[in-house]
Amino acid sequence: MDREVTNIVELINEIREDRTVPRNIREKLGMVRKKVEEKTNLSLSQAIYLLDEINEDLNLPEHTRTDIWHLISIIEGIKEKLKG
């Protein structure tokens, strides 16, 4: 699980460094990173919620939208591991 969290944080940091991504989205991604680093079921659910909000933003570049879907998928996998 720690390796997956590290991968998520790295991907979030890459997206946040992309200047084609609007500032408000980069800021929300910072909140997502903090939630993921907490590694609790609740915080991961909150991270997914924030990513869903980001995904609905009309200003989100298409290449970033794919990354957001990938992040959601990884986080959902971590949540499943926490359950079992």
JOCOR-V426922 format. One record per residue. N is the residue number from 1. RES is the residue in one small letter. SS is DSSP state (H for helix, E for strand, L for the rest). PHI is phi in whole degrees, -180 to 180 (* if undefined). Layout:
n->N res->RES ss->SS phi->PHI
n->N res->RES ss->SS phi->PHI
This chain:
n->1 res->m ss->L phi->*
n->2 res->d ss->H phi->-63
n->3 res->r ss->H phi->-65
n->4 res->e ss->H phi->-65
n->5 res->v ss->H phi->-62
n->6 res->t ss->H phi->-61
n->7 res->n ss->H phi->-62
n->8 res->i ss->H phi->-62
n->9 res->v ss->H phi->-61
n->10 res->e ss->H phi->-63
n->11 res->l ss->H phi->-65
n->12 res->i ss->H phi->-60
n->13 res->n ss->H phi->-63
n->14 res->e ss->H phi->-62
n->15 res->i ss->H phi->-64
n->16 res->r ss->H phi->-66
n->17 res->e ss->H phi->-81
n->18 res->d ss->L phi->-77
n->19 res->r ss->L phi->-76
n->20 res->t ss->L phi->-82
n->21 res->v ss->L phi->-87
n->22 res->p ss->L phi->-57
n->23 res->r ss->H phi->-59
n->24 res->n ss->H phi->-63
n->25 res->i ss->H phi->-72
n->26 res->r ss->H phi->-61
n->27 res->e ss->H phi->-66
n->28 res->k ss->H phi->-63
n->29 res->l ss->H phi->-64
n->30 res->g ss->H phi->-63
n->31 res->m ss->H phi->-67
n->32 res->v ss->H phi->-60
n->33 res->r ss->H phi->-58
n->34 res->k ss->H phi->-62
n->35 res->k ss->H phi->-64
n->36 res->v ss->H phi->-65
n->37 res->e ss->H phi->-66
n->38 res->e ss->H phi->-70
n->39 res->k ss->L phi->59
n->40 res->t ss->L phi->-110
n->41 res->n ss->H phi->-58
n->42 res->l ss->H phi->-64
n->43 res->s ss->H phi->-65
n->44 res->l ss->H phi->-69
n->45 res->s ss->H phi->-63
n->46 res->q ss->H phi->-66
n->47 res->a ss->H phi->-63
n->48 res->i ss->H phi->-63
n->49 res->y ss->H phi->-59
n->50 res->l ss->H phi->-63
n->51 res->l ss->H phi->-65
n->52 res->d ss->H phi->-62
n->53 res->e ss->H phi->-62
n->54 res->i ss->H phi->-61
n->55 res->n ss->H phi->-61
n->56 res->e ss->L phi->-84
n->57 res->d ss->L phi->-69
n->58 res->l ss->L phi->-67
n->59 res->n ss->L phi->-88
n->60 res->l ss->L phi->-72
n->61 res->p ss->L phi->-62
n->62 res->e ss->H phi->-59
n->63 res->h ss->H phi->-65
n->64 res->t ss->H phi->-78
n->65 res->r ss->H phi->-58
n->66 res->t ss->H phi->-62
n->67 res->d ss->H phi->-63
n->68 res->i ss->H phi->-63
n->69 res->w ss->H phi->-61
n->70 res->h ss->H phi->-64
n->71 res->l ss->H phi->-61
n->72 res->i ss->H phi->-59
n->73 res->s ss->H phi->-61
n->74 res->i ss->H phi->-65
n->75 res->i ss->H phi->-65
n->76 res->e ss->H phi->-62
n->77 res->g ss->H phi->-63
n->78 res->i ss->H phi->-64
n->79 res->k ss->H phi->-60
n->80 res->e ss->H phi->-63
n->81 res->k ss->H phi->-65
n->82 res->l ss->H phi->-67
n->83 res->k ss->H phi->-67
n->84 res->g ss->L phi->-94
